[in-house]
Amino acid sequence: ASGNHSIMQLRARVLEVAGELEASWQLTQELIAANYLAPATLMLYSRHAMRNQQQDRAIALLENRLKAGGMSTMDTSGLYMSLASLFDSVGQYDNAFAHAKTGNDLRRPSAWCH
C-alpha cells in the first residue's frame, strides 16, 4: 500500500513539473486523504495549497508532521521552508521569516551532525 502511495506521489510530482497542475492536485489530495504524509508529499501539497486557497489546512498538516519528528534534517528543513512560503502567502510575514530562518539554519553543514 505505501509502495503504491510513493508511486502516486512521484506521479503527482511529475505531473506538477509537466504543468498538469489539476491532475497533480487531485492525486496529492488523494494521498493526503489516505494519510500518506511523507515529507515530499506534504511539500507538494503545500505548493498546491497556495494555488488552491488551502493554506490553513496545509499549515496544520505541516506543523503536525514537524511535531511528530522522526525525519531527516533535510526533510525537516524542507517542511520549514514550505511553511515559510505558506505563511508568506497568507500575509503572516513574521511567521514566514521565522520558519525560513529555521529552515536555512538546518541546511547549514553544522546542523547535519546533530
N, C-alpha and C positions, 0 to 999 in steps of 0.2 A: 504493500500500500504506500509506504513512504517513498519507495523507489519510483512508483508512478507519480507521486507528488513532485519529486525532484525533477522528473522529466517534464511534467506540466510547467514547473517553474522555469526551466530552461526554454521551453517553447514560448512561454509568455514573454520572456526577456528577448528572444529572437524576434518575436512579433513587434515588440516595442521598438527595437533597433530598426526594424524594417518599416516603421511608420504605421503599422497596423494597430493603432492605439486602442481602438474599441475592442478588438479581439483579445488583445493583451490584457486589457482591463477586466474583461469577462473572466478569463482564466485566472487572473490574480484574485478576483473576488471569490471564485470557487475554492481556491487554495485557502484563503482566509476563513471561509465558511467551514472548511474541513479541519480548521485549527492547525494548519501547516504553517507554523510561524518561524520558519528558518530566517536568519538574518537577511539573506539575499531576497527572500520573498517579501519581507517587511520593507526593505529599501525600495523594491519595485512598487509595492503598494503605496508607499509614501509619495513617489513621483506621480503615480496615477491619481492619488487623493487630491493633490494640488490642482490637477486639471478638472477634477470632478466634484469639487467643493465638499470633500470628505475629510478635511484636515483634522477635525476634532476626533473622529474615530481613529485615524492614523496615529495621531499623537498618543492617544490612550493605549493603542496596541504596542507602539514602540516603547513607551515608558514602562509598560508592564513587562515587556521582554527584557529590557535593561535590568529591571528589578530582579528578575528571575536569575540572571547571571549565567555562568557556565559557557561563555562564548570566548572566542579568541580575541586578542587585543584589537586586531584589525576589524573584526565584525562589530565589536563594541564601539570602536571609533566610527565606523560607518553608520551605525544607528544614531550616534550623537550628531553626526553631520546631517543625516536625514532629518532628525528632529530640528536642527538649526534651520534648515530650509522650510520645514513646515511652520515653525513659529514665525519666521520672516514673512511667509505668505499670508499669515493672519494678523500681521502688524504687531506681534509680540517681540519687539526688537531686542529688549534686554535678555529675554529667554533665548532668543536666536543666538545672540552673541555669546552667552554663557555656554550653550551647547556646542557652538563652533569651537570655542576655546578648548573645552574638554576634549572634543574630537581631535583637534590638532595636537594637543598635548599628548594624547595616546599614540599618535603617529610618529612621535619622536623616537629615535632608536633607544634612548634610555628607558622608555616605558616598556620595551619588549622584554626586558629582563625580569619584570615583575609578574 
